Amino acid sequence: MFKRLTIQNGLTLTIAGYTLALIATMLVAVLGLKQSNDALKQTYATDTVAITHLKTSSELLLQVQLALGNYETLFSMGRASDDLLPKARAVLKASDDNWSAYLAKPRNAEESRAADAVQAARAALIKQALEPEFQQLEQNDYYKFHTTRGEADSLNARYAQAMNALEALQVDHQQARFDEAQAQFRRLMVAAAMIALAALGIGFFARAALAAVIGRPLARMQSMMSEIASSQDFTRRVPVGRLDEIGRSIVTFNEMIEKIQQSSALLKQKTADIQAMLQNIQQGMLTVVDGGLVHAEYSAYLEAIFETKDIAGRPVMELVFEHTGLNSDVRSQVDTAIYACIGEDAINFTFNQHLLVNEVAKTMTDGRVKTLDLSWSAITDENDIVMRLMLCVRDVTELRHLAAEASEQKRRLEMIGEILAVNEEKFHHFVDSATGFVNENERIIRQHTQADSEALAELFRNVHTIKGNARTYSLQHLTSIVHETERRYDALRRNDVSEEWNQEVLIADLERVKQAIERYRTINDVSLGRKDPGRRGNAEQHLMVDREHIQESLRLLEAVDPVDVDSLLTMRDSVRRTLRILGTETIREVLSGVLESLPSLARELGKEPPIVRIDDGGYRVDRQVSSTLKNVFMHLMRNSVDHGIETAAARIAQGKAAAGTIVIEAGVDRGALQITLSDDGLGLALGRIRSIGRARGWLDAGAQLSDELVADFIFHPGFSTAEKVTEVSGRGVGMDAVRDFLKRENGSIALRFTDDRCGADYRLFQIVVCLPERCAVQSTGALDEKEEKPLQVDSLSA
């Protein structure tokens, strides 16, 4: 029976039964209340009102009797009231009205007989007693009044007896009606209770029916669900025994289980794929959970990277960052960043990601060092809250080693290119010169256990010259190394608290410079095969002779006529001239490296490459002073480009050509070789030199020095007019180095003004470099014709 009953129908039936039972109970209760109320109303309408009229009539009749007696008493006292008797008659009238009202109510036979008796007694009392008394009082016949009142006692007794009998009968009848109404109400309540009990019975019946329809199938389904959930056997299905709502729910549940089975199979496949990936991927992968711990799921390769199986549950700071060389501050930042990200909004990861280290060098238990690349990413939920941090670890030790080798190879190729861009002989001159400066600096450092201003000045001059020459020949790798050494010297010279005189550190700096120079030398001599055997002996005993000179001398010897004296004399002069210029160079040849570096220097400073004009007056210089001249003019010409010549825009605004001009002239005067250098720039900044002199205490505030004395400040150690320190200028180690180089060759340097603007902030000038006359050789002839054309440096390669 119940198998055919659907849950909806069962619930409808149950609710309908309960509703009907409730309605029936309410109807019975309402009916009982209505009938009881009607009975009570009827009782009130009949008995209560009748009794009221009856008692009122009797009481008013008694008041009439009392009023008549009071009238007689008051009259005898002389206090009679004229309106008392009329009032008494009105009361009598009211008593009659109440009696008539009582008689108008329906009565049964017994009540009618009792009422007739009261009517007879009342009529007799009024007619035989009260009416005569009214007449007697109105006539003031008090004697008869007393006689009549005395005779009325029997009438009063008769009336009272009849009235009492009627009232008692009336009360009994009223009580009987009340009892009947209560009995009827009780019967109806019993009926309502029976209906309620029937409803309860229906409810229990319906519950049993619903339990059979709903409860037991649900219990079976729940049991099966629990078994499936606990066993994770998604191949099982709940049997469908009916096609009601429960049955359809079971069908839906079975469909859900089937989808779960499919999803579970897919999940197992994905899990297997992930596990396969984690087991086989050649990269370490882990996730960091709350508390900074490593999650149990991680890639197998992670064990190979860290060479341990103790990974799951370990603090990531201990696993990854222990024995890495990171200082405590950096490790603390990483640890704090991890805690600041997990469990917080993803924006926290964005803000703190820069604190998470991306590469560490981890020392293993056997002392090997692994370079580990770390890649961090956030795993967020649907609310963009970071649940975990994923860390991908790659062992890039070999990769970094290969990159270092590639970088080294690239650097070597760049150095080869730099060397090949330099003339072989010039390169050997540079290496020998730089090595000499390094050895000189090493000697100075070893001789001084404490900082010394003169020693620092000498160190500065030497290393600055090495850097300048390296920049001249575009030896960039050497330039950067030398620049770091120069920076340390600059800090020592300025008494920077971050630097102190430490022989070991200073020697180590020089060793790096020496190794860099030696590397250039090795590449040149071994890799490029440009070894110069002539440079390995004494320069005074060996000369490199231009093949053209030898061929010209042989041509002259072969062409001479032995019997022609004039021809012999001409040949002698030519050969002598050729032999004299052996071991010498033109000024252009000496300065060619510096000249070739000027365009790149100018572009670095944002200026147009200058035009350089050289007038050597037919003089050549001994190669023994070539190195000195290179060092000197390297400083001088770079100063001209940096401090003298203006930018193209500034020059055009002054009506000048965009490119500046540098003029070099040579000649012998007063037993000395004089080489002058000038440019068409602003001139010497005497105003700024005066300000710097006052700031450094070289010049009193009120002192007035000549322009020549002020200009001499530029030869002070550490002097510079540059606004800031760069790789080009600003160290203040230029002109004092030039003076020192020339002194070593018994030379000198002077500054000569070429205008008459005494006291101006800027004055045009030329620098005069003097060397002993023995350093110069006069040359004439066809071999020197190529010296007559000025060099356009802006056409040279940088």
Secondary structure, DSSP 8 states (H G I E B T S, - for coil): -GGG--HHHHHHHHHHHHHHHHHHHHHHHHHHHHHHHHHHHHHIIIIIHHHHHHHHHHHHHHHHHHHHHHHHHHHHTT---TTHHHHHHHHHHHHHHHHHHHHHS---HHHHHHHHHHHHHHHHHIIIIIHHHHHHHHTT-HHHHHHHHHHTHHHHHHHHHHHHHHHHHHHHHHHHHHHHHHHHHHHHHHHHHHHHHHHHHHHHHHHHHHIIIIIHHHHHHHHHHHHHHHHT-TT--------SHHHHHHHHHHHHHHHHHHHHHHHHHHHHHHHHHHHH-SSEEEEEETTTEE-S---THHHHHHT-S--TTSBHHHHHHTTS---HHHHHHHHHHHHHHTTSBHHHHHHHGGGS-SEEEEE-TTS-EEEEEEEEEEEE-TTSBEEEEEEEEEE-HHHHHHHHHHHHHHHHHHHHHHHHTS-HHHHHHHHHHHHHHHHHHHHHHHH-SS--HHHHHHHHHHHHHHHHHHHHTT-HHHHHHHHHHHHHHHHHHTT-TT----HHHHHHHHHHHHHHHHHHHHIIIIIS----GGGGS-TTT-----HHHHHHHHHHHHH--TT-HHHHHHHHHHHHHHHHTTTEEEHHHHTHHHHHHHHHHHHHTT----EEEEE-TTEEEEGGGHHHHHHHHHHHHHHIIIIIS--HHHHHHTT--SS-EEEEEEEEETTEEEEEEEESSS-EEHHHHHHHHHHTTSS-TT----HHHHHGGGGSTT----SS--SSS-SS-SHHHHHHHHHHTT-EEEEEE-S--TT-SEE-EEEEEEEEGGGEEE--SGGGGGGGS-B-GGGS--
